[in-house]
Structure formats: structure tokens, C-alpha cells
């Protein structure tokens, strides 16, 4: 937990804060050639509520290792590599923690940049469209941070090479409908454009 908006400039006794015990969740991250990967950011998300946990020391070290403390529960563990690494984000899902747990070694793979823009009526850019990537013919969504369109309707997100069904989910504040592109092959930088239906 944390405490917000504590005034400074004079002494204030804010009482005793009790920290809850947790379990150590550790792992080892490598890339191609089994090379340890440093500065991979670790996120832990409740598998049911999708609420991200507050973590400390949640980047991999020079040896590719990390240890974070989490409560008991079932979580998705997400791995977000540095943008300059050329690697694709990934995740280990439905990880149940009831005691200290060492995860299997995670091997990150090279990624490709899926780029494009989303427009609506009169070719006006549509911001805040969420893109969900599914390996073609499956219902398993992969982890893709930074997968929303910007103010100018453009997007750029890194995914592992492969063929995907891509779902475009507009904000509920718009009058646009979701759209799906199927069988999109992503084996290099891919630029696409799609008018969302009004």
C-alpha cells in the first residue's frame, strides 16, 4: 500500500503502518542464445480482476534474475523488455502463488513492430482504440503493452513474429463499432490502415 498527499513543512504523526507479509516470486529471463536479459520490467496482474500489483525492485538484473514479493493468489506475470532490445513483450499466465515460487526460465523472442492507423468517417483519426492480438484461429490474447492508438490515430506495438487475428476495440465514448482483421502475417515491420465503421 501507499499513503497519498501527506503535507510537508511541519511535523505530522501519521501513525503506524503495518506491512502485509507476502511470498517471493522469482524468475530468470534469457533471450536468443540463452543470453541473460537485463532491465526487463516485471508486472504482476491479478488473473481475475486484472488489477496490477504494486511491486518493488521489479526489473531483471545483469544475470537476468528477478525477485518480487506478492500476496497469495493467481496472477499473470508480464515481461516488458527495453524498447531498444528488439525483443517482444510476453507473459506467463495463470501462475498460482501459495508459497515462495521460482518460475521456469523464460526465453524472450525477437519481435516485429506492427504499425498502422485507425480512422473513422471522413478519414478522421480515431484515438484510444485498443488493439488485441490473438494468434490466428485462437482465443488466447497475447500481452501487448502500448497497444492503443494515439491522438492522431496511429499505433505501433511489438509482437512476436507470426500470424494474428487483430481486434480493434474503440472507446465506449465513440459511436464506432469493434472490428477484426484476421490472418495478418507479421514477419517484419508491418504497416496497416483500417477505417472503423461508424
N, C-alpha and C positions, 0 to 999 in steps of 0.2 A: 504494500500500500504506500501512499504518499500523502503529504499534507500540503494543501494549496493555500496561497495568499496569506502568509504569515508576515505581519508588519515588522519592519526593522527600524532601528534608531532608538529603541528603548528595550528594557528587559521584559520579556513575557515568558511566563512559565506555561508551556503548552502541555504539561503533564507527561505521563509515562506512555510510551508507545510499545506495545507488545508485538514482536515479530512471530509469525507463524512458522512452524517447522515445515520442511519440505524434503524432497528426495533429489539426490544428484542424478542428473540425466547427462550422460557423456557420449561423445562420438568422435569419429576420425573421418576426415574428408580428404579425398585424393582426386586428382584429375587424370587425364590421359598419361599413360606410362607409370601409373601408380605414384605420381609425384604429389606430396602433401600440398594442400592449398591453404594459404593464409588469408586472413581478413574476409572470410566468408561469413556473412551475417546470419545468425540463427534466430528464427522466430518460432514460437510455440503457440499454437492456436487450439482452443478447445474444439474438439471434433464435432460437438453438438451445437453449442451456442455461437461458434466462430469468433469468440472473444479472444484477442491476443493477450498473453500473459506479459506482465512486466518482468523483464529479465535483467540481470547484471552480467558483465563480462561475457557477452554473447557473440563474440567473434572468434573464429579459429585462430590458433597461434601459429608460429612458424613451422611447427611439426604437423599442422592440420588437425590439431585436437581442440576440443571444447568441453566445458562442463558448465551447466546451468542448473539452478535449483528450481524445482517445480512442485506443485501440490500433487496429490494422488488424482488420477483421472485418466481420460483417454484423449490423446492430442494428435494433431498433425504437426510434424516438425518440418519447417520450411528453411531452405538454404538459398540465400541470395548472394551470389558472388560479386566481386567488384566489377563495375561496368567495363573496365579495360581488360578483363581476363579472357574474354571470348567464350566463356562458359555459360550454359543455360541454367537458370534457376530450376530447382527441383524440390521434392518433398518426400518424406517418409510418413505415410498416413496411418491413422488408427493405431497409434503407439500407446499401449496401456502401461501406466506407471503406478506401481503399488509399493515399490521399494527402490533403492538405488539401481539404476539401469544403465548398462553400456549398450549402445545401439550398434548394429552391424556397420562395418566400414561403408561409407557412401562414396561412390565414384561419380563425379560430375562429368558431363559430356559437353563437347563443343556445341555452341548454339548458332542459330541464324536469326537475323533481325527481320521480323515481319513488320513492314511499314505500309501505311496507306492513309486514306482519309475517308471520312463519312460525311455525306451531305444529305440534305433534305430537299424540300420543294424549292424551286428556283435556284438549285445548287448552293443553298446556304449551308455553311458548315454547321455540324451538329456536335456540340461539346458534351463531355460527360457520358459518352456511350461506353459501356463496359463490354470488353471483348473476352469471351470464354473459349478456350481452345480444348478440343477433345480429339484424341487420336481417332482417325476416321472409323466410323462404324461402332464406336464405343460410347458409353455414358460416363466415362471417368474423366473429369476435368483435370487438366494439369495446372500446376502452380505457375502463374504468370503475374508477377508484380508489375506495376506501372502499365496496366493494360486498359487505361481509359483514354478516350480522345481528349485532346487539349482544346483550348478556346477556339482554335482555328479548324477544329475537326480532324486534325492529324493524329496518328498514333504510331508508336514504334515500340515493340516489345520483343524480347529474346526468347526463343523456344528451341528445344532440341530439333534436329533435322527429322523430317517425317512428313506424313500426310495427315491433314487435320480437317475436322468439321469445326467451323468457327461461328460462334453465335454472337450477334451484335445486340446488346440489351440497352435500349435508350433509357434515359432518366424518366421516372414516373411524372416529372413535371412537364414533359413534352407530350405531343399528340402523335408521336411516331410509334410504329409497331416494331417488335423484335424481328430480326432477320437472321437467316442461317445460310452460310456458304459451305458446301460440302466438297470433300475430296480435294482440298487445297494442298498442293505439294510444296513443301518448304525445304529446299535443299541448298539455298543460297539466299542473299538478300532479296526479299520478295516485296514488290510494291503493288498494292491493290487499291481499288476505289469502288465504293458501292453507294448508290443513292438509297437512303432508307425510305420506306413507303410512308406517306402521310397518314 
